Amino acid sequence: MDYTNKNELYKRFDFIQQSKQTDSYRNLKALQASYRVFYGNYIALTKYLEPFQDPKESLKMYNLYQINNQENLINETSRLFHNFITSTKSLIDHTDKMIYRLYSQFRNEYNTKK
């Protein structure tokens, strides 16, 4: 059996996998995943805090937690806030690494704006 075409296919696949474009694509996918986590934590935190925007609703929520357990309110708020802050830092770190590795021509502008 002739494997020359198959070997050529493998060589081309390896060439594609080792290309800068594939590396950029993988980095963008990782950044996208980091952004999804960040955005999910943002939505969870804002939805949780939404009732506290209205003073009447805020009082109802406070009274509800006062009766049930104020510690639960503090724990859940702390957990959601921690997840949001941690995912924010993670997104910043991923963005920094990507800028420094792939987009050296934008480093100065990025650092100025950051």
Residue pairs with C-beta under 8 A, 6 or more apart in sequence:
16 22
23 102
24 102
27 98
27 101
27 102
28 98
30 94
31 91
31 94
31 95
31 98
34 87
34 90
34 91
34 94
35 91
37 87
37 90
37 91
38 84
38 87
38 88
38 90
38 91
40 87
41 80
41 83
41 84
41 86
41 87
42 84
44 80
44 83
44 84
45 80
45 81
45 83
45 84
48 76
48 77
48 80
49 77
51 57
51 58
51 60
51 61
52 58
52 61
61 73
62 73
65 72
65 73
96 114
99 106
99 107
99 110
100 107
103 110
